[in-house]
Amino acid sequence: MNTHTESRHDTAVEAGYLAKIEQTAVELANLAGAEIKTALGGMLSVRYKTSSEAEKIWQDPVSETDHRIEELIRARLAKSFPEHDIIGEELDERPARDHDFVWAVDPIDGTANFVNGFPLFAATIGVLHRGRPIAGAIWCAASHALRAGVYHASVGGVLCFNGEAVTPKHNPLVRRRLAGVASGRSNEGGWEMRTTGSAAIECAFVAAGLLEAAHFERPNIWDVAGGAALVLAAGGRVMVAGGEGWAPLDKFEAPERGDGAPDLRHWSRSLILGRVEGDVLVSGLGQPVF
C-alpha cells in the first residue's frame, strides 16, 4: 500500500505527490491526443464488441488505436507509478488490485465518433485515492478555446486547460442553458438537451461551463472518474443514484457481486454532474436508473 498518507483513515494526499500525479495524468492525456491525431483520417482497423451480421447489429466499436494508446499509457504508468493499480476499458490487466491509488483510463471515449471522423471524442485519465476522485485529465478534440487540448485538475486545485486556469463565464441573457444526456431524451428542466456521444467530453464541458449539467444512465468508471474530478475542482456537483435516491458522490465504491470479490471495474451507477444545486440537477434531469 502507499506511504503517502498518515494512516488508513487519513484521506489526504501529500501536495507534492498529488502534483506529480496530476502532471503525469496531463502527460498521458497529451500522449493519447497525439496518437489520436496521428491516426485520425487513416484506414482504421475496427471491430465491434457486440455484433450480428444477420441482424445488422454493430455496437461498441473499438479500433486498433484504442488498444495501442492504452498499452502506451500502461507502459508509462509502470515507470512512473509502478505500485498503482490501473482499470482500463480495453485491457483487463490489473497490476495492483485493491491498491489505494487507481488510475481509470479510457484511451478513446466516443470511439463511434472517432472512427467516423466526427470531431467529438476524448481520451480520459482519472485518478482515485481509496475511491475518491483526486485528479483528472481529459484530452478533448474540441474545447471552449476552439482547439484540441487537455482539461485537468486535482483536488483542492483549479480547473485548467493546457496549464491555464479556466474561469467559466455565465451570460445572464442566455435563458436556456445546455445539458448533456443520453439519446432519446426530450427537453426537460428548462435546459436544451444535447447528446455528444462522449461522456468524457460532456464531463469536461460541464466543468468548463459549456454545459450546465450532464446525466449518464450507466457509465463505466473509466468514462467518468476523470470528469468527476474536473467538475468537483471547478466547483460543480456530482450526484450518484443509490438505494435511497440521489446523494453527493463521496467516492466510487466497488459493487458487491455474487460471482467474486467487489471490484471497482464493475462500478456502474446513474450519475448527474452540474454547476447548479443538487436538487435542481435531480429534478431537471429525471429519475435515477438503478
C-alpha positions as CSV (number, residue, x, y, z in Angstrom):
1,M,0.0,0.0,0.0
2,N,1.1,3.6,-0.5
3,T,3.1,5.5,2.1
4,H,1.8,9.0,1.2
5,T,-0.9,9.1,3.8
6,E,-0.6,9.1,7.6
7,S,-3.0,6.2,8.2
8,R,-5.7,4.2,6.5
9,H,-8.2,6.7,8.0
10,D,-6.4,9.7,6.6
11,T,-7.7,10.5,3.1
12,A,-5.3,13.4,2.3
13,V,-2.6,13.0,-0.3
14,E,0.6,14.9,0.2
15,A,0.7,18.0,-2.0
16,G,3.9,17.2,-3.9
17,Y,2.8,13.7,-4.7
18,L,-0.6,15.0,-5.9
19,A,1.1,17.5,-8.1
20,K,3.2,14.7,-9.6
21,I,0.0,12.6,-10.2
22,E,-1.8,15.5,-12.0
23,Q,1.3,16.2,-14.1
24,T,1.6,12.6,-15.1
25,A,-2.2,12.5,-16.0
26,V,-1.7,15.5,-18.2
27,E,1.3,13.9,-19.9
28,L,-0.7,10.7,-20.5
29,A,-3.7,12.6,-21.9
30,N,-1.4,14.6,-24.3
31,L,0.2,11.3,-25.3
32,A,-3.2,9.9,-26.1
33,G,-4.2,13.0,-28.0
34,A,-1.1,12.9,-30.2
35,E,-1.8,9.2,-31.1
36,I,-5.4,10.0,-31.9
37,K,-4.5,12.9,-34.2
38,T,-2.0,10.8,-36.0
39,A,-4.5,8.0,-36.5
40,L,-7.5,10.2,-37.5
41,G,-8.3,10.1,-41.2
42,G,-6.4,6.8,-41.8
43,M,-7.8,3.4,-42.6
44,L,-8.5,2.2,-39.1
45,S,-9.0,-1.5,-38.2
46,V,-12.3,-1.6,-36.3
47,R,-14.2,-4.4,-34.6
48,Y,-17.4,-4.4,-32.6
49,K,-17.7,-5.8,-29.1
50,T,-21.4,-6.6,-29.8
51,S,-22.2,-7.6,-33.4
52,S,-24.5,-9.7,-35.5
53,E,-24.2,-9.7,-39.3
54,A,-27.6,-11.4,-39.7
55,E,-29.4,-8.9,-37.5
56,K,-27.4,-5.9,-38.7
57,I,-26.3,-5.1,-35.2
58,W,-22.9,-3.4,-34.6
59,Q,-22.4,-1.9,-31.2
60,D,-19.5,-0.7,-29.0
61,P,-16.8,-0.2,-31.7
62,V,-13.1,-0.4,-30.8
63,S,-10.2,0.5,-33.0
64,E,-6.6,-0.6,-33.1
65,T,-5.8,2.9,-31.9
66,D,-7.8,2.3,-28.6
67,H,-5.6,-0.7,-27.8
68,R,-2.3,1.0,-28.8
69,I,-3.0,4.1,-26.6
70,E,-3.9,2.1,-23.6
71,E,-0.8,0.0,-23.9
72,L,1.3,3.1,-24.1
73,I,-0.4,4.6,-21.1
74,R,0.1,1.4,-19.1
75,A,3.8,1.3,-20.0
76,R,4.3,4.9,-18.9
77,L,2.5,4.3,-15.6
78,A,4.6,1.2,-15.0
79,K,7.6,3.5,-14.9
80,S,6.1,6.5,-13.1
81,F,3.8,4.7,-10.5
82,P,4.6,1.0,-10.7
83,E,2.8,0.4,-7.4
84,H,-0.5,1.8,-8.5
85,D,-3.5,-0.1,-9.9
86,I,-5.0,0.6,-13.4
87,I,-8.5,0.0,-14.7
88,G,-8.7,0.4,-18.4
89,E,-11.5,-0.1,-20.8
90,E,-9.6,-2.2,-23.3
91,L,-7.3,-4.3,-21.3
92,D,-8.2,-6.4,-18.2
93,E,-4.7,-6.5,-16.6
94,R,-4.7,-5.2,-13.0
95,P,-1.1,-4.5,-11.8
96,A,-2.0,-3.8,-8.2
97,R,-5.6,-4.9,-7.4
98,D,-7.0,-3.2,-4.2
99,H,-4.2,-0.6,-4.1
100,D,-5.2,2.8,-2.6
101,F,-4.4,4.6,-5.9
102,V,-6.3,3.5,-9.0
103,W,-5.9,5.0,-12.5
104,A,-9.1,4.8,-14.6
105,V,-8.3,5.1,-18.2
106,D,-10.4,5.3,-21.4
107,P,-8.0,5.7,-24.4
108,I,-10.7,7.0,-26.7
109,D,-14.1,7.9,-25.3
110,G,-16.5,8.4,-28.2
111,T,-15.0,5.7,-30.4
112,A,-18.0,5.7,-32.8
113,N,-17.4,9.4,-33.4
114,F,-13.7,8.8,-33.8
115,V,-13.9,6.0,-36.4
116,N,-16.4,8.1,-38.4
117,G,-14.2,11.2,-38.2
118,F,-16.8,13.2,-36.2
119,P,-14.7,15.5,-34.1
120,L,-16.3,14.9,-30.6
121,F,-14.1,12.4,-28.8
122,A,-11.7,12.4,-25.9
123,A,-9.0,10.5,-24.0
124,T,-9.7,10.5,-20.3
125,I,-7.5,9.8,-17.3
126,G,-8.9,9.7,-13.8
127,V,-7.1,9.0,-10.5
128,L,-8.8,7.7,-7.4
129,H,-7.5,7.5,-3.9
130,R,-9.4,5.0,-1.9
131,G,-12.2,5.5,-4.3
132,R,-12.3,9.3,-4.2
133,P,-11.6,11.2,-7.4
134,I,-8.4,13.3,-6.7
135,A,-7.2,14.1,-10.2
136,G,-8.3,14.1,-13.8
137,A,-7.0,15.0,-17.3
138,I,-9.2,14.8,-20.4
139,W,-7.8,15.4,-23.8
140,C,-10.7,16.8,-25.9
141,A,-10.9,17.1,-29.6
142,A,-13.0,20.3,-29.1
143,S,-13.0,22.8,-26.3
144,H,-14.1,26.3,-25.2
145,A,-10.9,27.6,-26.9
146,L,-12.0,26.1,-30.3
147,R,-9.0,23.8,-30.4
148,A,-8.0,20.4,-29.0
149,G,-6.3,20.3,-25.6
150,V,-6.3,18.9,-22.1
151,Y,-8.7,19.9,-19.3
152,H,-7.1,19.0,-16.0
153,A,-7.3,19.5,-12.2
154,S,-6.6,17.9,-8.9
155,V,-8.4,18.0,-5.6
156,G,-8.0,21.4,-3.9
157,G,-6.8,23.0,-7.1
158,V,-8.5,24.8,-10.0
159,L,-9.7,23.7,-13.4
160,C,-7.1,24.3,-16.1
161,F,-6.9,23.9,-19.9
162,N,-3.4,23.3,-21.2
163,G,-1.9,24.7,-18.0
164,E,-4.0,27.9,-17.9
165,A,-6.8,28.4,-15.4
166,V,-10.4,28.2,-16.8
167,T,-13.0,30.6,-15.5
168,P,-16.4,29.9,-17.0
169,K,-18.4,33.0,-17.9
170,H,-22.1,33.0,-17.3
171,N,-24.2,35.2,-19.6
172,P,-27.5,36.1,-17.8
173,L,-29.1,36.8,-21.2
174,V,-28.9,33.1,-22.1
175,R,-32.1,31.8,-20.5
176,R,-31.9,28.1,-21.6
177,R,-28.6,26.5,-20.9
178,L,-27.4,23.2,-22.3
179,A,-27.4,19.8,-20.7
180,G,-25.8,16.6,-21.9
181,V,-28.0,13.5,-21.9
182,A,-28.3,10.1,-23.4
183,S,-30.0,9.8,-26.7
184,G,-33.8,9.9,-26.8
185,R,-34.3,12.4,-24.1
186,S,-36.6,15.4,-24.6
187,N,-36.2,18.9,-23.3
188,E,-36.7,18.9,-19.5
189,G,-36.0,21.2,-16.6
190,G,-35.6,24.3,-18.7
191,W,-32.4,23.0,-20.5
192,E,-31.7,22.4,-24.1
193,M,-30.6,18.8,-24.3
194,R,-27.5,17.7,-26.3
195,T,-26.0,14.3,-27.0
196,T,-22.3,14.3,-27.9
197,G,-21.6,10.6,-28.0
198,S,-18.8,11.0,-25.4
199,A,-19.3,11.0,-21.6
200,A,-15.8,12.3,-21.0
201,I,-16.4,15.3,-23.4
202,E,-19.6,16.1,-21.5
203,C,-17.9,15.9,-18.1
204,A,-15.2,18.3,-19.3
205,F,-17.7,20.6,-20.9
206,V,-19.7,20.8,-17.6
207,A,-16.5,21.6,-15.7
208,A,-15.7,24.3,-18.3
209,G,-19.2,25.8,-18.2
210,L,-20.1,24.9,-21.8
211,L,-22.8,22.5,-20.5
212,E,-24.6,23.3,-17.2
213,A,-25.3,19.6,-16.5
214,A,-25.0,16.1,-17.8
215,H,-26.7,12.8,-16.9
216,F,-25.3,9.4,-17.5
217,E,-27.5,6.4,-17.0
218,R,-25.0,3.5,-16.7
219,P,-21.5,4.9,-17.2
220,N,-18.4,2.8,-16.6
221,I,-15.8,4.1,-14.1
222,W,-13.3,4.9,-16.8
223,D,-15.9,7.1,-18.5
224,V,-16.4,9.5,-15.6
225,A,-13.7,9.2,-13.0
226,G,-11.5,11.9,-14.6
227,G,-14.5,14.0,-15.3
228,A,-15.8,13.9,-11.8
229,A,-12.5,15.2,-10.5
230,L,-12.7,18.1,-13.0
231,V,-16.3,19.0,-12.2
232,L,-15.6,19.0,-8.4
233,A,-12.4,21.1,-8.8
234,A,-14.4,23.6,-10.9
235,G,-16.9,24.0,-8.0
236,G,-19.6,21.8,-9.5
237,R,-21.6,18.9,-8.1
238,V,-21.6,15.2,-8.8
239,M,-24.7,13.3,-7.7
240,V,-24.9,9.5,-7.7
241,A,-28.0,7.3,-7.6
242,G,-28.4,4.9,-4.7
243,G,-31.0,2.8,-2.9
244,E,-32.4,5.9,-1.2
245,G,-32.4,8.2,-4.1
246,W,-29.7,10.7,-5.1
247,A,-26.7,11.8,-3.0
248,P,-23.5,13.7,-3.5
249,L,-20.7,11.4,-4.7
250,D,-18.2,10.9,-2.0
251,K,-16.3,8.1,-3.6
252,F,-16.6,5.3,-6.2
253,E,-17.3,2.1,-4.3
254,A,-16.7,-1.4,-5.7
255,P,-20.1,-3.1,-6.1
256,E,-20.9,-6.4,-4.4
257,R,-21.1,-9.2,-6.9
258,G,-22.2,-12.8,-6.4
259,D,-19.5,-14.2,-8.6
260,G,-16.5,-12.8,-6.8
261,A,-15.0,-10.1,-4.6
262,P,-16.1,-6.4,-5.0
263,D,-14.2,-4.8,-7.9
264,L,-14.2,-1.1,-9.0
265,R,-14.0,-2.3,-12.6
266,H,-17.7,-3.2,-12.4
267,W,-18.9,0.1,-11.0
268,S,-21.8,1.4,-13.0
269,R,-24.4,3.7,-11.4
270,S,-26.5,6.6,-12.6
271,L,-24.7,9.9,-12.3
272,I,-25.5,13.5,-12.7
273,L,-22.9,16.3,-12.9
274,G,-23.7,20.0,-12.9
275,R,-22.9,23.6,-11.9
276,V,-26.2,24.1,-10.1
277,E,-27.7,23.0,-6.8
278,G,-28.1,19.2,-6.4
279,D,-31.9,19.3,-6.1
280,V,-32.1,21.3,-9.4
281,L,-30.0,18.7,-11.1
282,V,-32.1,15.8,-9.9
283,S,-35.5,17.5,-10.7
284,G,-34.3,18.7,-14.1
285,L,-32.7,15.5,-15.4
286,G,-35.3,13.0,-14.3
287,Q,-35.4,9.9,-12.2
288,P,-32.4,7.8,-11.4
289,V,-31.8,4.4,-13.1
290,F,-30.8,1.7,-10.7
